[in-house]
Amino acid sequence: MKVKYFIIFIFLGLFSLLYYISCENSKNIISPGNSKVSDLYGHKWTLISFNSKYGTEIRLNSQGTYYLVFSQNGYFEGIINCNEFLGEFKVEDGGFIKIGPEIRLTEKSCQYAENDNMYFYCVISANVYAVNSLYLMLISESNGSLKFIKQ
């Protein structure tokens, strides 16, 4: 268990460093340690980047819609291209998040949906989150990271 937390800590540290280097404004730095859970709730978070667990960018349908909304009552909803999904979530101290166990997903046939399943599995397997007043990061140890901007 300690090894798992160490790996997550190292991954977050490297990601935070890369994010810091790429930002024009250091106020946009987000990390689990300084996340306020109240910043998570009640906003539409629109996906702006998706990276595999190896750091390569994964392209999604540019015509599709990808967003999440988290409510204080412990439920979330989202759109994956043309499909809707919703479920339960729980946040814990230290920037940990648990999605599920119950998640519902529509199964419409969307155009250009080859990577939509990868996005869905990254969302539902996310175990770490970081949020500030502008950005949300969801990180899945097994599937990669998602960066969202508040709308």
Summary of the structure (lengths in Angstrom):
residues: 151
radius of gyration: 14.7
end to end distance: 36.4
largest distance: 42.6
contacts: 439
relative contact order: 0.22
helix: 26%
strand: 40%
